[in-house]
Amino acid sequence: MSVLDKLKQMLKGHEDQAGKGIDKAGDYVDERTQGKYRSQVDTAQDKLRDQLGDQGRDRPQPPQ
């Protein structure tokens, strides 16, 4: 089992929190690099969300 598979299993059901962590990490990198690598950081964030199954984060949640 790969590391990515283990991460996916651990994060199952916590996609919102994982997405917030990805956003926070990207903001931290942008801050530390003074936005020099903003486009690369944004691309990395998008790819991480895709890999972790956090697609469509901005879509409204269905009523429970």
Secondary structure, 3 states (H helix, E strand, C coil): CCHHHHHHHHHCCCHHHHHHHHHHHHHHHHHHCCCCCHHHHHHHHHHHHHHHCCCCCCCCCCCC
